[in-house]
Amino acid sequence: MKNLIRFIIFGCICCPLLTAVLACSEEADCSMTARGMVKCYLYKMDKAAQTAQNDTLDSLTVTAYGTDSIIINNQKNVHEISLPLRYTADSTKLIFKYSKIKRDTVVIRHTNTPYFLSMDCGYQMKQAITKVRYTRTSLDSISIANHEAGIYGKENLKLFY
């Protein structure tokens, strides 16, 4: 009987400690698999030297076409931006607003390839830019520097003004 009581007391003390240790030891870290973004840097062409120089916009608002989503809200002194791509379609249409009346439309065509990451994190999407179309109100041209949208901040698009 004494052994049974000792066993019960030992179990009451060890079980909570063992449960706490096991619960904290394996935690899924899905933060490194955050959503990939298209990183864009702004440039202007020096016509005389035929070289690209960094550029800055005074103000920029970016919205997703056909939705009420505001991706960038009246950001000042813009020299780089990060843009999401749609998971549910093979193109993303964005409206770049420079003022109340001045705007450009940018359509980014891309592929979406789902891949299994883990049981805890589930599926993620690899996205690759295939083509870019745009209006030329303020934009002069867009060049694709890197096709793969990622989480590490590598430049994808060069926006020339």
Disulfide bonds with the S-S distance in Angstrom:
Cys30-Cys121 1.84
